[in-house]
């Protein structure tokens, strides 16, 4: 029987499921390397993966879990709990429409419907040309200037249908 001070080696199991393609594996590894030492590192790792790849591939879940020595269920639970994380590739630009009570009080429900009509998609869908993915968000922290929209990382307040269309055009005309 090993002494209490001896470290018992753990049997390392290979992650189950499909392997990550090399470019995705590199991005996941970079996120792990940059963030694993942080307290509560799972969220920063997931943000880094999504920032790099545009979403968190299902095949990344067991890789992250194994590296952090947590269960796949823990990673999957975090991935599905937060609306911000995507499990499938999004469009070239992500459009977030705030659905918080403060924005609703300032016209967000009408903006939601206008955004869906203008883009021709529902929430969690991508336009046919792959340019825009429409996502709900439950607070952008811009309550006094609602209704608010964030396109990629640019926050906009007091948005109506006309301004929404102008912002989309501006986004398309901006250099990548």
Backbone as CSV, one residue per row, in Angstrom:
resi,resn,N_x,N_y,N_z,CA_x,CA_y,CA_z,C_x,C_y,C_z
1,UNK,0.849,-1.182,0.000,0.000,0.000,0.000,0.891,1.241,0.000
2,UNK,0.600,2.234,-0.854,1.452,3.424,-0.917,1.337,4.254,0.355
3,UNK,2.419,4.902,0.701,2.415,5.802,1.845,1.620,7.053,1.481
4,UNK,1.101,7.730,2.472,0.265,8.915,2.255,0.986,9.990,1.463
5,UNK,2.327,10.109,1.650,3.072,11.161,0.974,3.369,10.827,-0.483
6,UNK,3.206,9.559,-0.878,3.490,9.173,-2.261,2.350,9.597,-3.176
7,UNK,2.732,10.044,-4.333,1.726,10.436,-5.320,1.405,9.220,-6.179
8,UNK,0.139,8.893,-6.268,-0.289,7.762,-7.068,-0.587,8.283,-8.465
9,UNK,0.110,7.760,-9.496,-0.144,8.259,-10.849,-1.557,7.905,-11.301
10,UNK,-2.199,8.857,-11.942,-3.533,8.636,-12.477,-3.418,8.078,-13.884
11,UNK,-4.303,7.210,-14.230,-4.345,6.682,-15.588,-4.975,7.754,-16.468
12,UNK,-4.242,8.225,-17.447,-4.734,9.273,-18.334,-5.504,8.620,-19.472
13,UNK,-6.732,9.013,-19.597,-7.581,8.489,-20.650,-7.641,9.470,-21.809
14,UNK,-7.617,8.960,-23.005,-7.762,9.826,-24.176,-9.194,10.335,-24.223
15,UNK,-9.396,11.586,-24.616,-10.749,12.111,-24.738,-11.550,11.270,-25.728
16,UNK,-12.806,10.998,-25.374,-13.677,10.251,-26.275,-14.298,11.189,-27.288
17,UNK,-14.698,10.624,-28.401,-15.360,11.414,-29.434,-14.404,11.791,-30.537
18,UNK,-14.889,12.583,-31.487,-14.054,12.950,-32.634,-12.898,13.851,-32.208
19,UNK,-11.789,13.696,-32.892,-10.625,14.528,-32.599,-10.827,15.912,-33.203
20,UNK,-10.198,16.878,-32.591,-10.241,18.233,-33.135,-9.323,18.325,-34.349
21,UNK,-9.756,19.021,-35.397,-8.841,19.290,-36.507,-7.634,20.074,-35.980
22,UNK,-6.481,19.966,-36.624,-5.256,20.598,-36.107,-5.371,22.081,-35.773
23,UNK,-6.036,22.861,-36.634,-6.127,24.304,-36.356,-6.979,24.582,-35.120
24,UNK,-8.020,23.786,-34.907,-8.845,23.940,-33.713,-8.093,23.456,-32.481
25,UNK,-7.386,22.345,-32.605,-6.607,21.824,-31.482,-5.573,22.844,-31.031
26,UNK,-4.954,23.528,-31.986,-3.953,24.555,-31.662,-4.590,25.715,-30.889
27,UNK,-5.782,26.143,-31.316,-6.481,27.243,-30.644,-6.903,26.844,-29.233
28,UNK,-7.400,25.621,-29.074,-7.807,25.144,-27.750,-6.586,25.041,-26.842
29,UNK,-5.494,24.514,-27.367,-4.276,24.385,-26.561,-3.752,25.755,-26.142
30,UNK,-3.796,26.721,-27.043,-3.347,28.081,-26.711,-4.216,28.673,-25.599
31,UNK,-5.530,28.454,-25.673,-6.439,28.954,-24.638,-6.139,28.299,-23.297
32,UNK,-5.899,26.996,-23.331,-5.562,26.276,-22.092,-4.247,26.782,-21.513
33,UNK,-3.237,26.896,-22.348,-1.919,27.327,-21.887,-1.956,28.729,-21.285
34,UNK,-2.744,29.615,-21.888,-2.795,31.006,-21.430,-3.629,31.204,-20.173
35,UNK,-4.557,30.270,-19.886,-5.522,30.531,-18.820,-5.618,29.479,-17.724
36,UNK,-5.020,28.317,-17.881,-5.252,27.231,-16.922,-4.801,27.577,-15.506
37,UNK,-3.867,28.467,-15.347,-3.377,28.826,-14.013,-4.270,29.809,-13.269
38,UNK,-5.251,30.344,-13.929,-6.145,31.311,-13.290,-7.141,30.613,-12.375
39,UNK,-7.505,31.273,-11.304,-8.599,30.761,-10.477,-9.870,30.845,-11.313
40,UNK,-10.667,29.795,-11.309,-11.882,29.786,-12.126,-11.556,29.849,-13.601
41,UNK,-10.577,29.074,-14.029,-10.040,29.179,-15.384,-10.981,28.716,-16.491
42,UNK,-12.021,27.959,-16.171,-12.880,27.425,-17.221,-13.504,28.526,-18.076
43,UNK,-14.073,29.546,-17.461,-14.698,30.619,-18.242,-13.691,31.354,-19.127
44,UNK,-12.536,31.780,-18.598,-11.568,32.434,-19.492,-11.100,31.528,-20.632
45,UNK,-10.972,30.246,-20.370,-10.580,29.306,-21.434,-11.661,29.246,-22.490
46,UNK,-12.909,29.142,-22.075,-14.005,29.059,-23.035,-14.129,30.356,-23.849
47,UNK,-13.944,31.491,-23.193,-13.969,32.768,-23.921,-12.835,32.811,-24.949
48,UNK,-11.657,32.371,-24.557,-10.511,32.399,-25.469,-10.732,31.480,-26.670
49,UNK,-11.301,30.311,-26.435,-11.587,29.394,-27.546,-12.597,30.034,-28.494
50,UNK,-13.672,30.585,-27.940,-14.682,31.197,-28.805,-14.133,32.420,-29.522
51,UNK,-13.314,33.214,-28.852,-12.710,34.377,-29.509,-11.846,33.940,-30.690
52,UNK,-11.168,32.829,-30.532,-10.271,32.342,-31.579,-11.006,31.642,-32.720
53,UNK,-11.962,30.785,-32.374,-12.630,29.951,-33.386,-14.015,30.454,-33.790
54,UNK,-14.591,31.351,-32.990,-15.941,31.830,-33.261,-17.014,30.997,-32.587
55,UNK,-16.635,29.865,-32.005,-17.543,28.981,-31.278,-16.693,27.978,-30.509
56,UNK,-17.357,27.141,-29.724,-16.644,26.101,-28.974,-17.072,24.751,-29.546
57,UNK,-16.189,24.119,-30.304,-16.546,22.834,-30.912,-16.823,21.768,-29.854
58,UNK,-17.758,20.895,-30.141,-18.100,19.809,-29.212,-16.877,18.960,-28.882
59,UNK,-15.997,18.769,-29.850,-14.795,17.963,-29.630,-13.805,18.641,-28.679
60,UNK,-13.987,19.939,-28.397,-13.109,20.624,-27.454,-13.494,20.327,-26.007
61,UNK,-14.733,19.922,-25.787,-15.222,19.692,-24.419,-14.371,18.665,-23.676
62,UNK,-14.140,17.460,-24.207,-13.324,16.503,-23.456,-11.868,16.925,-23.319
63,UNK,-11.357,17.668,-24.271,-9.971,18.141,-24.196,-9.824,19.125,-23.041
64,UNK,-10.745,20.055,-22.946,-10.718,21.042,-21.856,-10.924,20.340,-20.518
65,UNK,-11.881,19.433,-20.466,-12.159,18.713,-19.214,-10.937,17.948,-18.740
66,UNK,-10.299,17.231,-19.645,-9.127,16.440,-19.254,-8.002,17.341,-18.774
67,UNK,-7.767,18.433,-19.479,-6.676,19.332,-19.104,-6.903,19.949,-17.725
68,UNK,-8.158,20.286,-17.413,-8.471,20.921,-16.127,-8.792,19.900,-15.031
69,UNK,-8.808,18.617,-15.404,-9.132,17.539,-14.467,-10.530,17.739,-13.861
70,UNK,-11.473,18.055,-14.739,-12.876,18.171,-14.346,-13.681,17.279,-15.289
71,UNK,-14.943,17.091,-14.992,-15.756,16.217,-15.840,-16.183,16.932,-17.121
72,UNK,-16.442,16.140,-18.142,-17.003,16.696,-19.377,-18.348,17.349,-19.084
73,UNK,-19.080,16.790,-18.125,-20.377,17.368,-17.754,-20.215,18.787,-17.208
74,UNK,-19.133,19.036,-16.471,-18.886,20.384,-15.956,-18.666,21.377,-17.099
75,UNK,-17.878,20.966,-18.075,-17.602,21.847,-19.213,-18.875,22.039,-20.043
76,UNK,-19.564,20.940,-20.322,-20.804,21.009,-21.101,-21.841,21.879,-20.381
77,UNK,-21.938,21.741,-19.065,-22.883,22.542,-18.289,-22.604,24.030,-18.413
78,UNK,-21.337,24.403,-18.370,-20.966,25.816,-18.517,-21.267,26.282,-19.941
79,UNK,-20.979,25.434,-20.898,-21.193,25.766,-22.303,-22.666,25.997,-22.610
80,UNK,-23.529,25.210,-22.023,-24.965,25.334,-22.315,-25.680,26.311,-21.392
81,UNK,-25.106,26.625,-20.238,-25.749,27.547,-19.303,-25.668,28.988,-19.800
82,UNK,-24.507,29.394,-20.281,-24.314,30.777,-20.713,-24.727,30.934,-22.176
83,UNK,-25.663,31.833,-22.424,-26.165,32.062,-23.778,-25.083,32.608,-24.709
84,UNK,-24.061,33.208,-24.144,-23.011,33.815,-24.959,-22.236,32.781,-25.774
85,UNK,-22.048,31.597,-25.212,-21.233,30.596,-25.889,-22.013,29.909,-27.002
86,UNK,-21.363,29.772,-28.144,-21.974,29.092,-29.285,-21.321,27.730,-29.467
87,UNK,-22.128,26.744,-29.859,-21.615,25.388,-30.099,-21.490,25.092,-31.587
88,UNK,-21.846,26.072,-32.406,-21.743,25.917,-33.852,-21.170,27.211,-34.418
89,UNK,-20.505,27.154,-35.547,-19.944,28.377,-36.134,-21.030,29.414,-36.377
90,UNK,-20.698,30.647,-36.135,-21.622,31.744,-36.390,-21.252,32.434,-37.690
91,UNK,-21.971,33.488,-37.981,-21.679,34.281,-39.166,-20.406,35.088,-38.968
92,UNK,-20.052,35.801,-40.002,-18.843,36.628,-39.935,-18.981,37.707,-38.857
93,UNK,-20.223,38.177,-38.653,-20.502,39.186,-37.627,-21.616,38.653,-36.726
94,UNK,-21.457,38.853,-35.426,-22.461,38.416,-34.461,-23.220,39.649,-33.984
95,UNK,-24.542,39.584,-34.098,-25.417,40.690,-33.699,-26.170,40.260,-32.445
96,UNK,-25.923,40.959,-31.339,-26.592,40.675,-30.079,-27.660,41.744,-29.852
97,UNK,-28.882,41.310,-29.604,-29.978,42.230,-29.288,-30.311,42.032,-27.817
98,UNK,-30.264,43.115,-27.048,-30.535,43.027,-25.613,-32.012,42.775,-25.371
99,UNK,-32.282,41.811,-24.499,-33.662,41.455,-24.163,-33.965,41.708,-22.687
100,UNK,-33.144,42.494,-22.026,-33.374,42.765,-20.602,-34.627,43.612,-20.419
101,UNK,-35.111,43.639,-19.198,-36.321,44.392,-18.892,-36.154,45.872,-19.196
102,UNK,-34.978,46.424,-18.889,-34.757,47.851,-19.132,-34.844,48.164,-20.626
103,UNK,-34.233,47.329,-21.457,-34.306,47.557,-22.902,-35.714,47.294,-23.428
104,UNK,-36.399,46.293,-22.855,-37.774,46.026,-23.278,-38.660,47.238,-23.001
105,UNK,-38.420,47.890,-21.880,-39.213,49.066,-21.529,-38.961,50.216,-22.507
106,UNK,-37.872,50.154,-23.231,-37.516,51.220,-24.165,-37.695,50.802,-25.626
107,UNK,-38.376,49.660,-25.864,-38.705,49.292,-27.235,-37.953,48.106,-27.817
108,UNK,-37.303,47.300,-26.983,-36.503,46.180,-27.494,-37.345,45.103,-28.174
109,UNK,-38.578,44.902,-27.720,-39.418,43.867,-28.361,-39.648,44.203,-29.841
110,UNK,-39.935,45.467,-30.115,-40.123,45.881,-31.512,-38.810,45.747,-32.276
111,UNK,-37.699,46.108,-31.641,-36.391,45.981,-32.284,-36.070,44.517,-32.601
112,UNK,-36.406,43.605,-31.690,-36.181,42.168,-31.937,-36.888,41.750,-33.219
113,UNK,-38.159,42.107,-33.335,-38.939,41.722,-34.512,-38.382,42.371,-35.779
114,UNK,-37.999,43.647,-35.671,-37.416,44.335,-36.826,-36.100,43.668,-37.241
115,UNK,-35.265,43.332,-36.278,-33.975,42.699,-36.578,-34.182,41.353,-37.272
116,UNK,-35.145,40.586,-36.791,-35.436,39.284,-37.409,-35.910,39.461,-38.851
117,UNK,-36.767,40.458,-39.079,-37.270,40.702,-40.439,-36.163,41.220,-41.358
118,UNK,-35.383,42.158,-40.865,-34.312,42.754,-41.673,-33.287,41.697,-42.070
119,UNK,-32.898,40.859,-41.124,-31.889,39.832,-41.396,-32.489,38.570,-42.027
120,UNK,-33.781,38.366,-41.836,-34.423,37.176,-42.381,-34.086,35.908,-41.616
121,UNK,-33.758,36.052,-40.344,-33.434,34.898,-39.497,-34.058,35.084,-38.121
122,UNK,-34.103,34.009,-37.361,-34.548,34.054,-35.972,-33.295,34.056,-35.085
123,UNK,-33.502,34.161,-33.790,-32.365,34.075,-32.875,-31.651,32.741,-33.066
124,UNK,-30.332,32.756,-32.922,-29.447,31.595,-33.049,-29.316,31.117,-34.494
125,UNK,-29.697,31.942,-35.443,-29.575,31.569,-36.849,-28.639,32.541,-37.565
126,UNK,-28.139,32.079,-38.698,-27.196,32.852,-39.505,-27.823,33.145,-40.859
127,UNK,-27.580,34.356,-41.357,-28.111,34.729,-42.664,-27.563,33.791,-43.742
128,UNK,-28.306,33.657,-44.827,-27.940,32.735,-45.907,-26.552,33.031,-46.477
129,UNK,-26.147,34.298,-46.474,-24.830,34.652,-47.007,-23.707,34.463,-45.987
130,UNK,-24.064,34.038,-44.765,-23.059,33.790,-43.733,-22.493,35.035,-43.082
131,UNK,-23.093,36.173,-43.347,-22.542,37.433,-42.816,-22.932,37.712,-41.363
132,UNK,-24.184,37.419,-40.973,-24.656,37.805,-39.652,-25.327,36.632,-38.933
133,UNK,-25.028,36.506,-37.649,-25.743,35.591,-36.769,-26.449,36.465,-35.741
134,UNK,-27.722,36.198,-35.507,-28.535,36.971,-34.568,-28.628,36.215,-33.247
135,UNK,-28.230,36.863,-32.174,-28.229,36.239,-30.847,-28.939,37.133,-29.834
136,UNK,-29.723,36.525,-28.941,-30.290,37.300,-27.831,-29.241,37.424,-26.737
137,UNK,-29.323,38.481,-25.992,-28.459,38.646,-24.826,-29.328,39.297,-23.759
138,UNK,-29.043,39.027,-22.512,-29.966,39.449,-21.465,-29.473,40.625,-20.645
139,UNK,-28.429,41.251,-21.039,-28.049,42.578,-20.569,-26.708,42.933,-21.170
140,UNK,-26.643,44.101,-21.757,-25.389,44.602,-22.305,-24.811,45.709,-21.416
141,UNK,-25.488,45.982,-20.302,-24.995,47.007,-19.383,-25.126,48.416,-19.931
142,UNK,-26.049,48.618,-20.825,-26.255,49.913,-21.455,-27.708,50.346,-21.251
143,UNK,-28.224,50.061,-20.065,-29.657,50.176,-19.777,-30.231,51.566,-20.003
144,UNK,-29.507,52.595,-19.681,-30.031,53.949,-19.817,-30.161,54.378,-21.272
145,UNK,-29.518,53.634,-22.176,-29.538,53.998,-23.587,-30.213,52.944,-24.455
146,UNK,-31.086,52.155,-23.857,-31.751,51.082,-24.597,-32.749,51.612,-25.602
147,UNK,-33.199,50.770,-26.505,-32.748,49.405,-26.676,-31.340,49.357,-27.268
148,UNK,-30.588,48.345,-26.811,-29.185,48.244,-27.177,-28.901,47.030,-28.042
149,UNK,-27.888,47.192,-28.872,-27.418,46.148,-29.770,-25.899,46.147,-29.714
150,UNK,-25.317,44.975,-29.790,-23.871,44.883,-29.919,-23.594,44.094,-31.195
151,UNK,-22.800,44.663,-32.074,-22.380,43.975,-33.292,-20.899,43.707,-33.132
152,UNK,-20.579,42.424,-33.090,-19.243,41.970,-32.750,-18.915,42.523,-31.363
153,UNK,-18.029,43.477,-31.249,-17.712,44.016,-29.921,-18.072,45.494,-29.806
154,UNK,-18.852,45.987,-30.768,-19.243,47.400,-30.776,-20.658,47.551,-30.231
155,UNK,-20.787,48.300,-29.137,-22.060,48.501,-28.448,-22.745,49.762,-28.963
156,UNK,-24.057,49.651,-29.208,-24.843,50.768,-29.724,-26.127,50.891,-28.918
157,UNK,-26.494,52.124,-28.572,-27.709,52.377,-27.821,-28.721,53.156,-28.635
158,UNK,-29.959,53.182,-28.090,-31.073,53.884,-28.730,-31.254,53.435,-30.187
159,UNK,-31.296,52.121,-30.365,-31.386,51.553,-31.711,-32.845,51.285,-32.069
160,UNK,-33.238,51.760,-33.234,-34.549,51.435,-33.794,-34.279,50.731,-35.129
161,UNK,-35.331,50.395,-35.867,-35.165,49.653,-37.116,-34.276,50.390,-38.116
162,UNK,-34.483,51.688,-38.243,-33.697,52.475,-39.193,-32.215,52.489,-38.810
163,UNK,-31.948,52.719,-37.530,-30.560,52.737,-37.078,-29.944,51.347,-37.181
164,UNK,-30.734,50.315,-36.910,-30.248,48.948,-37.011,-29.754,48.669,-38.435
165,UNK,-30.557,49.032,-39.424,-30.152,48.826,-40.815,-28.885,49.602,-41.140
166,UNK,-28.791,50.837,-40.654,-27.600,51.653,-40.898,-26.359,51.008,-40.266
167,UNK,-26.527,50.435,-39.084,-25.400,49.776,-38.414,-24.942,48.541,-39.194
168,UNK,-25.883,47.814,-39.763,-25.514,46.647,-40.570,-24.720,47.074,-41.806
169,UNK,-25.186,48.121,-42.466,-24.481,48.629,-43.646,-23.087,49.097,-43.252
170,UNK,-22.997,49.826,-42.156,-21.702,50.320,-41.665,-20.761,49.144,-41.370
171,UNK,-21.300,48.100,-40.777,-20.498,46.911,-40.467,-19.967,46.269,-41.732
172,UNK,-20.807,46.156,-42.735,-20.386,45.543,-44.001,-19.350,46.392,-44.735
173,UNK,-19.423,47.706,-44.562,-18.497,48.604,-45.247,-17.178,48.777,-44.516
174,UNK,-17.123,48.350,-43.246,-15.900,48.487,-42.456,-14.873,47.463,-42.887
175,UNK,-13.602,47.847,-42.877,-12.559,46.862,-43.220,-12.508,45.761,-42.155
176,UNK,-12.148,44.544,-42.566,-12.129,43.413,-41.606,-11.103,43.579,-40.521
